Amino acid sequence: MQTFKFVSAAAALASTLGLALPAHAQEVLIWMRTPQASEAKALKQIMTEFEAANPGVTVKLDTRSTDEHKSALRIAATSKGGPDLYYMWTGLGLGGDYVKSGLSAPLDEYYKKYKWADRVRPLADAYSNLYPPGKHGVPYQVNAEALYYNKTLFKKAGIETPPKTYPELMVTVGKLKAAGIPAITFGGSVNWHVMRLMDAILETQCGAKTHDALKAMTVKWTETPCATSAFNEFHKWASDYMLKPFMSFDAAQSRKLFEAGRAAMMLEGDWLAGQLRSETKEAENFGVFAFPTGTGRLYGFGVNLYLNPYSKNKDLSAKFLDYFISDKVQQEHLGAFGALGVNKNVVHKNLDALDATWVEMFPKYNASFVNGDQGFPLDVTTEYFRVINSVAGDTMPPAQAVATMQTFIDKRRQ
């Protein structure tokens, strides 16, 4: 019997309060945030096929909004209950929180048994190695963020090719401004959108090692000059190059403005390629290039399916994970979980220009730097958002930003 279902948020939270382990001896219960339509369709087929290949097994999917999903998992972590598998973004500040709270079982034995490392893309696999000594989570999807650009607006401003270095990028945005074209658009009403620019500038100004140390809070922001330089540079972008009034836009509105040619660039994920195809009639008018940080790392993040240590069906759950990342499944559903997919053995065919660029871009990187809200603990992320918004909105001088960040970090350690 197939029991794939998407429960309502209210029902999901109600069931969470009980936190009962799966009652069915051969059931795999998965919790995740609400999927997109193409993703949901792929999951339904994958689960149905797994059940057919394993008579007597039921795979059940409970979905919630992102915030409700996180809340349910926090309750599960304290109550030693919850699902067999759960969806969560990687990073020390998201997936790492659940690893530290004891809600993730190390998967080293299953990586060895199923030889997962032989088929998982290195960039995706790296996100399972963030929590030594064990490997936690199997890659569900791997995403990257880069600068999409409007070819017509670039040509209008006299820009022939995308920039390859940060100084060249600054020349590019200067030409756009001189031509009366806003260089970039963000949705400032959602904290994480403008954060992407600050993340990329921190990587550029500080380099990989120092950037990671700032996010890990092992060095002081006030004693790291490049952090001040990064906030100054970020303020320059917010003042001179962003489409105004960006603080009143959300992410979706920002995307629509980019599609309408109101700004020349957008710092967005690989998923935007599909949205441009479905929402515009001229997707070929857009290109994409990596933010030129100069560190050799790609900006992006991973999502894993983590195994609950309190599951009574660990072996069966691992068997489902093995099926999910198999060559067959990943090839058949290529594109449903991101432009690239987590299996390095898949073959890409009949790609349009945007997807082809992403497919060429990903293999060039074996390391990445993650979004700030995945690198910081939740409370520090909230303060990071506030500081970024204040600098962008001219209510906090850039020079004060590093002191504000460090003061908050110092107080939480007291």
C-alpha positions as CSV (number, residue, x, y, z in Angstrom):
1,M,0.0,0.0,0.0
2,Q,1.3,3.4,-0.9
3,T,1.0,6.0,1.8
4,F,2.7,9.0,0.2
5,K,0.9,12.0,1.6
6,F,1.4,15.7,2.3
7,V,-0.2,16.5,5.6
8,S,-1.5,19.9,6.5
9,A,0.6,22.1,8.7
10,A,-1.9,21.9,11.6
11,A,-2.1,18.1,11.3
12,A,1.6,17.8,11.1
13,L,2.2,19.8,14.2
14,A,-0.5,17.9,16.0
15,S,1.1,14.6,15.2
16,T,4.4,16.0,16.2
17,L,3.2,16.5,19.8
18,G,2.9,12.8,20.2
19,L,6.3,12.1,18.7
20,A,5.6,8.4,18.5
21,L,8.1,6.3,16.6
22,P,6.8,4.7,13.4
23,A,4.3,2.0,14.5
24,H,4.5,0.0,11.3
25,A,7.5,-2.5,11.6
26,Q,8.4,-2.0,7.9
27,E,7.7,1.7,7.7
28,V,10.1,4.5,6.8
29,L,8.8,7.9,8.0
30,I,10.4,11.0,6.4
31,W,9.9,14.6,7.5
32,M,10.7,17.5,5.2
33,R,9.6,21.0,4.3
34,T,6.9,21.4,1.6
35,P,8.4,20.4,-1.7
36,Q,8.0,22.1,-5.1
37,A,5.6,20.5,-7.6
38,S,8.2,18.8,-9.7
39,E,10.1,17.6,-6.6
40,A,6.9,16.2,-5.1
41,K,6.1,14.3,-8.3
42,A,9.6,12.8,-8.3
43,L,9.4,11.8,-4.6
44,K,6.1,10.1,-5.1
45,Q,7.4,8.0,-7.9
46,I,10.6,7.1,-6.0
47,M,8.7,6.1,-2.9
48,T,6.2,4.0,-4.9
49,E,9.0,2.2,-6.7
50,F,10.9,1.5,-3.5
51,E,7.7,0.0,-2.0
52,A,7.1,-2.2,-5.0
53,A,10.7,-3.5,-4.9
54,N,10.4,-4.2,-1.1
55,P,7.0,-5.9,-0.5
56,G,5.5,-5.1,2.9
57,V,7.4,-1.8,3.2
58,T,5.7,1.5,3.5
59,V,7.4,4.9,2.9
60,K,5.5,7.8,4.4
61,L,6.3,11.5,3.9
62,D,5.0,14.2,6.3
63,T,5.6,17.8,5.1
64,R,5.4,21.1,6.8
65,S,6.3,24.7,6.1
66,T,10.0,25.4,6.7
67,D,9.6,27.0,10.1
68,E,7.2,24.3,11.3
69,H,9.6,21.6,10.1
70,K,12.4,23.1,12.1
71,S,10.2,23.5,15.2
72,A,9.0,19.8,14.9
73,L,12.6,18.6,14.7
74,R,13.6,20.7,17.8
75,I,10.8,19.0,19.7
76,A,11.9,15.6,18.4
77,A,15.5,16.2,19.5
78,T,14.4,16.8,23.2
79,S,11.9,14.0,23.2
80,K,13.9,11.3,21.5
81,G,11.2,10.7,19.0
82,G,10.3,11.8,15.5
83,P,10.8,10.4,12.0
84,D,13.3,7.8,10.6
85,L,14.7,10.3,8.1
86,Y,14.5,14.0,7.9
87,Y,15.4,16.8,5.4
88,M,17.6,19.6,6.6
89,W,20.0,22.1,5.2
90,T,23.6,21.4,5.9
91,G,26.0,23.7,7.6
92,L,27.2,24.1,11.2
93,G,24.2,26.4,12.0
94,L,21.4,24.3,10.6
95,G,22.1,20.6,10.1
96,G,24.9,21.0,12.7
97,D,22.4,22.0,15.4
98,Y,20.6,18.7,15.0
99,V,23.9,16.8,15.0
100,K,25.0,18.5,18.2
101,S,21.6,17.9,19.8
102,G,21.9,14.2,19.2
103,L,19.3,13.9,16.4
104,S,21.6,12.5,13.8
105,A,23.1,9.1,13.6
106,P,26.6,8.7,12.0
107,L,26.4,6.9,8.7
108,D,29.9,5.7,8.3
109,E,28.9,2.0,8.3
110,Y,26.4,2.6,5.5
111,Y,28.7,4.7,3.5
112,K,31.1,1.8,3.6
113,K,28.4,-0.9,3.0
114,Y,26.8,0.8,0.0
115,K,30.0,2.6,-1.3
116,W,28.2,5.9,-1.4
117,A,31.4,7.9,-1.8
118,D,31.9,6.2,-5.2
119,R,28.8,7.8,-6.6
120,V,28.2,11.0,-4.7
121,R,29.5,14.2,-6.2
122,P,32.5,15.5,-4.2
123,L,30.9,18.9,-3.6
124,A,27.8,17.3,-2.2
125,D,29.7,14.8,-0.2
126,A,31.7,17.6,1.5
127,Y,28.5,18.6,3.3
128,S,28.4,15.2,5.1
129,N,31.9,15.7,6.5
130,L,31.1,18.9,8.4
131,Y,30.6,17.2,11.7
132,P,33.6,15.0,12.5
133,P,34.4,12.4,13.5
134,G,31.5,10.8,11.8
135,K,29.7,11.3,8.4
136,H,26.2,12.7,8.9
137,G,23.5,12.7,6.3
138,V,23.2,11.6,2.7
139,P,23.0,14.3,0.1
140,Y,19.5,15.1,-1.1
141,Q,20.4,18.0,-3.2
142,V,23.3,20.4,-3.8
143,N,22.8,24.0,-4.8
144,A,25.0,26.9,-5.7
145,E,24.3,30.6,-6.1
146,A,25.9,32.8,-8.7
147,L,25.3,36.0,-10.6
148,Y,22.6,35.9,-13.3
149,Y,22.8,38.7,-15.8
150,N,20.7,40.3,-18.5
151,K,22.6,40.1,-21.8
152,T,20.7,43.0,-23.3
153,L,21.4,45.3,-20.4
154,F,25.1,44.4,-20.4
155,K,25.3,45.2,-24.1
156,K,23.6,48.5,-23.5
157,A,26.2,49.4,-20.9
158,G,29.0,48.4,-23.2
159,I,29.9,45.2,-21.3
160,E,31.0,42.5,-23.8
161,T,31.8,39.6,-21.4
162,P,31.1,38.7,-17.8
163,P,33.7,39.7,-15.3
164,K,36.2,37.1,-14.1
165,T,37.7,39.0,-11.1
166,Y,36.3,41.2,-8.4
167,P,38.0,44.3,-9.8
168,E,36.4,43.5,-13.2
169,L,33.1,43.1,-11.5
170,M,33.4,46.6,-10.0
171,V,34.2,48.0,-13.4
172,T,31.1,46.2,-14.7
173,V,28.7,47.7,-12.1
174,G,30.3,51.1,-12.6
175,K,29.5,50.9,-16.4
176,L,25.9,49.9,-15.5
177,K,25.5,52.8,-13.2
178,A,26.9,55.2,-15.8
179,A,24.3,53.9,-18.2
180,G,21.5,54.5,-15.7
181,I,20.9,50.8,-15.1
182,P,20.6,49.4,-11.6
183,A,23.3,46.7,-11.4
184,I,21.6,44.2,-9.1
185,T,18.3,43.5,-7.4
186,F,17.6,42.0,-4.0
187,G,14.5,41.4,-1.9
188,G,15.4,43.2,1.3
189,S,12.2,42.4,3.2
190,V,13.5,38.8,3.6
191,N,16.7,38.9,5.6
192,W,18.5,36.1,3.8
193,H,18.3,37.6,0.3
194,V,20.6,40.6,0.9
195,M,22.7,38.4,3.1
196,R,24.0,36.6,0.0
197,L,25.8,39.7,-1.2
198,M,27.5,40.2,2.2
199,D,28.5,36.6,2.3
200,A,30.1,36.9,-1.1
201,I,31.9,40.1,-0.3
202,L,33.2,38.6,3.0
203,E,34.7,35.7,1.0
204,T,36.2,38.2,-1.4
205,Q,37.7,40.6,1.1
206,C,38.8,38.1,3.7
207,G,39.7,34.9,1.8
208,A,38.5,31.4,2.6
209,K,40.4,30.7,5.8
210,T,39.5,34.0,7.5
211,H,35.9,34.0,6.3
212,D,35.4,30.6,7.8
213,A,37.0,31.7,11.0
214,L,34.6,34.7,11.2
215,K,31.6,32.4,10.7
216,A,33.0,29.9,13.2
217,M,33.5,32.8,15.6
218,T,37.1,31.7,16.3
219,V,38.5,35.1,15.5
220,K,37.2,38.5,16.6
221,W,35.3,40.6,14.0
222,T,36.8,43.7,15.6
223,E,40.3,42.4,15.2
224,T,39.9,41.3,11.6
225,P,40.4,44.4,9.3
226,C,39.0,42.6,6.3
227,A,35.6,42.3,8.1
228,T,35.4,46.1,8.3
229,S,36.5,46.4,4.6
230,A,33.7,44.0,3.7
231,F,31.0,46.0,5.4
232,N,32.3,49.2,3.7
233,E,32.2,47.4,0.4
234,F,28.7,46.0,1.1
235,H,27.5,49.5,2.0
236,K,28.9,50.9,-1.3
237,W,26.8,48.2,-3.2
238,A,23.7,49.0,-1.3
239,S,24.1,52.7,-1.8
240,D,25.2,52.8,-5.5
241,Y,24.3,49.7,-7.3
242,M,21.1,48.1,-5.9
243,L,17.6,48.6,-7.4
244,K,15.7,50.8,-5.0
245,P,13.7,50.6,-2.8
246,F,15.1,47.1,-2.3
247,M,14.1,46.9,1.4
248,S,10.4,46.8,0.4
249,F,10.8,43.9,-2.1
250,D,10.6,40.3,-1.2
251,A,12.6,37.6,-3.0
252,A,9.8,36.8,-5.5
253,Q,9.2,40.5,-6.3
254,S,12.9,40.9,-6.8
255,R,13.0,38.0,-9.3
256,K,10.1,39.5,-11.2
257,L,11.8,42.8,-11.5
258,F,15.0,41.1,-12.8
259,E,12.9,39.2,-15.3
260,A,11.3,42.4,-16.4
261,G,14.7,44.0,-17.1
262,R,14.7,46.5,-14.2
263,A,18.1,45.4,-13.0
264,A,21.1,43.8,-14.8
265,M,22.0,41.1,-12.3
266,M,20.6,38.9,-9.5
267,L,22.6,36.7,-7.1
268,E,20.4,33.6,-7.2
269,G,20.6,29.8,-7.1
270,D,20.8,27.3,-9.9
271,W,17.0,26.8,-9.5
272,L,16.5,30.2,-11.1
273,A,17.4,28.7,-14.5
274,G,14.1,26.7,-14.5
275,Q,12.1,29.7,-13.2
276,L,13.4,31.8,-16.1
277,R,12.4,29.2,-18.6
278,S,8.9,29.0,-17.2
279,E,8.3,32.7,-16.4
280,T,9.9,34.4,-19.4
281,K,9.7,34.0,-23.1
282,E,13.3,34.8,-23.6
283,A,15.4,32.7,-21.2
284,E,18.2,32.8,-23.7
285,N,18.6,36.5,-22.9
286,F,20.0,35.6,-19.5
287,G,23.5,34.2,-18.6
288,V,25.1,33.2,-15.3
289,F,28.7,33.4,-13.9
290,A,30.2,32.6,-10.5
291,F,30.7,35.5,-8.1
292,P,34.4,36.2,-8.6
293,T,35.7,36.0,-5.1
294,G,39.1,34.8,-6.1
295,T,39.2,32.0,-3.5
296,G,38.4,29.0,-5.7
297,R,35.2,28.2,-3.7
298,L,31.7,28.2,-5.1
299,Y,29.0,29.9,-3.1
300,G,26.2,27.5,-2.2
301,F,24.8,24.9,0.2
302,G,23.7,21.4,0.5
303,V,20.6,19.6,1.8
304,N,20.9,16.2,3.4
305,L,18.6,13.5,4.5
306,Y,19.6,12.7,8.1
307,L,19.0,9.4,9.9
308,N,17.4,9.7,13.3
309,P,19.4,7.7,16.0
310,Y,16.1,6.9,17.7
311,S,14.7,5.2,14.6
312,K,13.8,1.5,14.9
313,N,14.3,1.0,11.2
314,K,17.8,2.2,10.6
315,D,18.8,-0.5,8.1
316,L,15.6,-0.1,6.1
317,S,16.0,3.7,6.1
318,A,19.6,3.3,4.9
319,K,18.4,1.0,2.1
320,F,15.9,3.8,1.0
321,L,18.8,6.3,1.0
322,D,20.8,4.0,-1.1
323,Y,18.0,3.7,-3.6
324,F,17.4,7.5,-3.6
325,I,21.0,8.3,-4.6
326,S,21.3,5.4,-7.0
327,D,22.4,6.0,-10.6
328,K,19.0,4.9,-11.9
329,V,16.9,7.2,-9.7
330,Q,19.2,10.2,-10.0
331,Q,19.3,9.9,-13.8
332,E,15.6,9.5,-14.1
333,H,14.8,12.5,-12.0
334,L,17.6,14.7,-13.0
335,G,16.6,18.3,-12.5
336,A,13.8,17.6,-10.0
337,F,16.1,18.3,-7.0
338,G,18.3,21.0,-8.5
339,A,20.1,21.6,-11.8
340,L,22.9,19.2,-11.1
341,G,21.9,16.4,-8.8
342,V,24.1,14.7,-6.2
343,N,25.1,11.6,-8.2
344,K,28.3,12.2,-10.2
345,N,27.5,9.4,-12.6
346,V,24.5,11.0,-14.2
347,V,24.6,12.1,-17.9
348,H,23.2,15.5,-18.9
349,K,21.6,15.7,-22.3
350,N,19.8,18.4,-24.4
351,L,20.7,21.2,-22.0
352,D,19.9,24.8,-22.7
353,A,22.6,27.4,-22.3
354,L,21.8,28.2,-18.6
355,D,21.8,24.6,-17.4
356,A,24.9,23.9,-19.5
357,T,26.7,26.7,-17.8
358,W,25.8,25.3,-14.4
359,V,26.8,21.8,-15.4
360,E,30.2,23.1,-16.5
361,M,30.6,25.3,-13.4
362,F,29.9,22.8,-10.6
363,P,32.8,20.3,-11.4
364,K,35.3,23.1,-11.3
365,Y,34.8,23.4,-7.5
366,N,35.6,20.8,-4.8
367,A,34.9,23.3,-2.0
368,S,32.3,25.9,-1.2
369,F,31.4,28.6,1.3
370,V,27.9,28.4,2.7
371,N,25.2,31.0,3.3
372,G,25.6,32.8,6.6
373,D,22.4,31.5,8.0
374,Q,23.8,28.0,7.6
375,G,27.2,28.9,9.1
376,F,26.0,30.6,12.2
377,P,23.9,29.4,15.1
378,L,20.3,30.6,14.9
379,D,20.7,33.5,17.4
380,V,23.9,34.8,15.7
381,T,22.2,34.5,12.3
382,T,19.4,36.8,13.6
383,E,21.9,39.4,14.7
384,Y,23.8,39.0,11.4
385,F,20.6,39.7,9.5
386,R,19.9,42.8,11.7
387,V,23.4,44.2,11.2
388,I,23.3,43.7,7.4
389,N,19.9,45.3,7.1
390,S,21.0,48.3,9.3
391,V,24.1,48.9,7.1
392,A,22.1,48.5,3.9
393,G,19.4,50.9,5.2
394,D,21.9,53.5,6.4
395,T,20.9,53.2,10.0
396,M,24.3,51.7,11.1
397,P,27.7,53.0,9.9
398,P,29.8,50.2,8.4
399,A,32.5,50.8,10.9
400,Q,30.1,50.0,13.7
401,A,28.9,46.7,12.2
402,V,31.9,44.7,13.3
403,A,31.7,46.0,16.8
404,T,28.0,45.2,17.0
405,M,28.6,41.6,15.7
406,Q,31.5,41.0,18.2
407,T,29.6,42.5,21.1
408,F,26.7,40.1,20.5
409,I,29.0,37.1,20.1
410,D,30.9,38.0,23.3
411,K,27.6,38.3,25.3
412,R,26.3,34.9,24.3
413,R,29.5,33.3,25.6
414,Q,29.1,34.9,29.0
